[in-house]
Amino acid sequence: MTLPANVLFLGRGSGSELLGPLAEPDHAVRVRSIGGDLAGAWAAAREQGWDYVVLRAQHDGAAGAARVLVPAVLAAGAHAALSPADPADPRAQADLDTLGRELGATSTPVAAAWALAAREGVDLRGGAGSYLSACALLAGLFRLDPRGRADGGLPDAARLQDLAWRAACAS
């Protein structure tokens, strides 16, 4: 059975556009991304019945906005998640994990997947970084294994899927 999932991404980042095809057939995902100021973006979209709201922010600037927005997202009946705007920042995952635990939000393993890719020498150019982010979002939001799913036309898709799943399982 396919479950509907409405996912709102607030802030800049990548991977959101690939989440829908990866989630099939488990979820029929409708994605909307709103860049810019997190609070302003939430104010513009909060009445639209989101199942998941992903706050994408710099790790050092996320705390203030998240402390205001996560309770509002939860009060609206949505799942709140945190994801880094810059997944290549080595401090992002630990900071967002701590903040997520403090606020009751899911911390997606996007930065952890990027760190694992860097340690293993995986080239994330040419769409591979966005695809890796989408795989990590799939694992973090829906607890779905990305391995064996849509490859996005990338020759290294299986390796990227595996990296994302390993990062998710380690977090």
ChimeraX attribute file (.defattr): number of C-alpha atoms within 10 A of each C-alpha:
attribute: neighborCount
match mode: 1-to-1
recipient: residues
	/A:1	6
	/A:2	11
	/A:3	11
	/A:4	12
	/A:5	18
	/A:6	18
	/A:7	23
	/A:8	26
	/A:9	24
	/A:10	26
	/A:11	24
	/A:12	18
	/A:13	21
	/A:14	21
	/A:15	19
	/A:16	21
	/A:17	15
	/A:18	20
	/A:19	23
	/A:20	20
	/A:21	16
	/A:22	26
	/A:23	25
	/A:24	14
	/A:25	13
	/A:26	14
	/A:27	18
	/A:28	17
	/A:29	19
	/A:30	15
	/A:31	18
	/A:32	15
	/A:33	17
	/A:34	17
	/A:35	13
	/A:36	12
	/A:37	13
	/A:38	21
	/A:39	15
	/A:40	13
	/A:41	17
	/A:42	20
	/A:43	11
	/A:44	11
	/A:45	14
	/A:46	15
	/A:47	9
	/A:48	10
	/A:49	13
	/A:50	20
	/A:51	18
	/A:52	21
	/A:53	27
	/A:54	27
	/A:55	28
	/A:56	24
	/A:57	26
	/A:58	21
	/A:59	23
	/A:60	11
	/A:61	9
	/A:62	21
	/A:63	17
	/A:64	9
	/A:65	14
	/A:66	25
	/A:67	14
	/A:68	12
	/A:69	20
	/A:70	23
	/A:71	16
	/A:72	16
	/A:73	22
	/A:74	17
	/A:75	10
	/A:76	15
	/A:77	13
	/A:78	21
	/A:79	19
	/A:80	25
	/A:81	25
	/A:82	30
	/A:83	32
	/A:84	29
	/A:85	21
	/A:86	19
	/A:87	25
	/A:88	18
	/A:89	15
	/A:90	14
	/A:91	17
	/A:92	22
	/A:93	26
	/A:94	16
	/A:95	17
	/A:96	28
	/A:97	19
	/A:98	12
	/A:99	20
	/A:100	22
	/A:101	11
	/A:102	10
	/A:103	18
	/A:104	14
	/A:105	24
	/A:106	19
	/A:107	28
	/A:108	27
	/A:109	33
	/A:110	32
	/A:111	28
	/A:112	27
	/A:113	29
	/A:114	27
	/A:115	21
	/A:116	15
	/A:117	21
	/A:118	13
	/A:119	9
	/A:120	10
	/A:121	9
	/A:122	17
	/A:123	12
	/A:124	16
	/A:125	8
	/A:126	9
	/A:127	15
	/A:128	19
	/A:129	22
	/A:130	20
	/A:131	27
	/A:132	29
	/A:133	31
	/A:134	27
	/A:135	34
	/A:136	35
	/A:137	31
	/A:138	27
	/A:139	25
	/A:140	25
	/A:141	20
	/A:142	14
	/A:143	13
	/A:144	17
	/A:145	21
	/A:146	25
	/A:147	19
	/A:148	11
	/A:149	16
	/A:150	18
	/A:151	17
	/A:152	14
	/A:153	9
	/A:154	13
	/A:155	10
	/A:156	14
	/A:157	21
	/A:158	16
	/A:159	14
	/A:160	28
	/A:161	26
	/A:162	19
	/A:163	25
	/A:164	33
	/A:165	25
	/A:166	18
	/A:167	23
	/A:168	24
	/A:169	13
	/A:170	10
	/A:171	13
